[in-house]
Amino acid sequence: MFISAKAYFSNKIDYNKTVLIRAETALPQEFIRIYKKNVVAITPKKTGALRRSIITQASGNQANISWRSRYARAQNEGGHNGAVYRNYTTPGTGAHFANIAYKKTMAQMPAVVRELGLTK
């Protein structure tokens, strides 16, 4: 389910009722799902280790995406120590893959939000 909301009632000593409404959304999980789909295809691949090193976590209203690989940052920046990467082994991959996938995912999110019935 995309959104859930629950009402909680608790008795106080004076028997007044307190209502707590908690709404949860799966939007961070949807962002992660779409982002991973977008980023894997454009992540540089020689052995596939960089693609396999993606770590995702949805917590509350946040989505965290990172890479375990020690060279992920250098690959995303297009080089390190003054060297510039130019020869990528897989066509369509290259520098700034994390940023490109982020922009593509953000452009797709309004349609996802509409599709899930959060806006018209």
C-alpha positions as CSV (number, residue, x, y, z in Angstrom):
1,M,0.0,0.0,0.0
2,F,1.3,3.4,-0.9
3,I,-0.1,5.4,2.0
4,S,-1.4,4.3,5.3
5,A,-2.9,6.4,8.1
6,K,-3.9,5.2,11.6
7,A,-5.7,6.9,14.5
8,Y,-4.5,6.2,18.0
9,F,-6.5,7.0,21.1
10,S,-5.1,7.1,24.6
11,N,-6.8,7.7,27.9
12,K,-5.4,10.4,30.1
13,I,-6.0,10.6,33.8
14,D,-8.8,13.2,33.3
15,Y,-10.4,10.9,30.7
16,N,-9.9,13.3,27.8
17,K,-9.1,11.6,24.6
18,T,-5.9,12.4,22.7
19,V,-5.8,11.5,19.0
20,L,-2.6,10.9,17.2
21,I,-2.7,10.6,13.4
22,R,0.3,9.0,11.8
23,A,0.6,8.9,8.0
24,E,3.2,6.9,6.3
25,T,4.2,6.9,2.6
26,A,6.2,4.6,0.4
27,L,7.5,7.5,-1.7
28,P,11.1,7.1,-0.5
29,Q,10.9,3.4,-1.5
30,E,9.5,4.3,-4.9
31,F,12.2,6.9,-5.4
32,I,14.9,4.2,-4.7
33,R,13.2,1.7,-7.0
34,I,13.2,4.1,-9.9
35,Y,16.6,5.6,-9.2
36,K,18.2,2.1,-9.1
37,K,16.6,1.3,-12.4
38,N,17.9,4.5,-13.9
39,V,21.4,4.4,-12.5
40,V,22.4,0.8,-13.1
41,A,22.1,1.2,-16.9
42,I,24.5,4.2,-16.9
43,T,27.0,3.1,-14.2
44,P,30.4,2.3,-15.7
45,K,30.9,-1.4,-15.9
46,K,34.1,-3.3,-16.2
47,T,33.6,-6.1,-13.8
48,G,30.1,-5.0,-12.5
49,A,31.5,-4.4,-9.0
50,L,30.5,-0.7,-9.0
51,R,26.9,-1.6,-10.0
52,R,26.7,-4.3,-7.3
53,S,28.0,-1.9,-4.6
54,I,24.9,0.3,-4.6
55,I,23.4,0.5,-1.1
56,T,19.9,1.9,-0.5
57,Q,17.9,2.7,2.6
58,A,14.5,4.3,3.1
59,S,14.0,5.7,6.5
60,G,11.0,7.9,7.3
61,N,10.7,10.5,4.6
62,Q,14.2,10.0,3.3
63,A,15.9,7.8,0.8
64,N,19.6,7.2,1.1
65,I,21.6,5.8,-1.8
66,S,25.3,5.2,-1.7
67,W,28.1,3.0,-3.1
68,R,30.4,0.7,-1.1
69,S,33.0,0.7,-3.8
70,R,36.1,2.8,-2.9
71,Y,36.3,4.2,-6.4
72,A,32.6,5.2,-6.9
73,R,33.3,8.8,-6.2
74,A,36.2,9.0,-8.7
75,Q,34.2,7.2,-11.3
76,N,31.3,9.6,-10.8
77,E,33.6,12.6,-11.0
78,G,35.2,11.3,-14.1
79,G,38.7,10.8,-12.7
80,H,41.0,11.3,-9.7
81,N,44.5,12.6,-8.9
82,G,44.5,14.7,-12.1
83,A,43.7,11.7,-14.4
84,V,40.5,12.0,-16.5
85,Y,38.6,8.8,-17.4
86,R,37.8,8.7,-21.1
87,N,37.6,5.1,-22.1
88,Y,34.6,3.4,-20.6
89,T,34.1,-0.3,-21.4
90,T,30.3,-0.2,-21.7
91,P,28.7,2.2,-24.2
92,G,26.3,4.7,-22.6
93,T,28.1,4.8,-19.3
94,G,30.5,7.4,-18.0
95,A,31.1,10.2,-15.5
96,H,28.4,11.8,-13.5
97,F,26.2,8.7,-13.6
98,A,24.8,9.3,-10.1
99,N,23.8,12.9,-11.0
100,I,22.3,12.0,-14.4
101,A,20.2,9.2,-12.8
102,Y,19.1,11.7,-10.0
103,K,17.9,14.2,-12.6
104,K,16.1,11.6,-14.6
105,T,14.4,10.2,-11.5
106,M,13.3,13.6,-10.3
107,A,11.8,14.2,-13.7
108,Q,9.8,11.0,-13.4
109,M,8.6,11.5,-9.8
110,P,5.6,13.9,-10.6
111,A,4.1,11.1,-12.8
112,V,4.7,8.6,-10.1
113,V,3.0,10.8,-7.6
114,R,0.0,11.3,-9.9
115,E,-0.1,7.6,-10.7
116,L,-0.4,6.7,-7.0
117,G,-3.2,9.2,-6.6
118,L,-1.4,11.8,-4.4
119,T,-2.1,14.6,-6.8
120,K,-4.3,15.2,-9.9
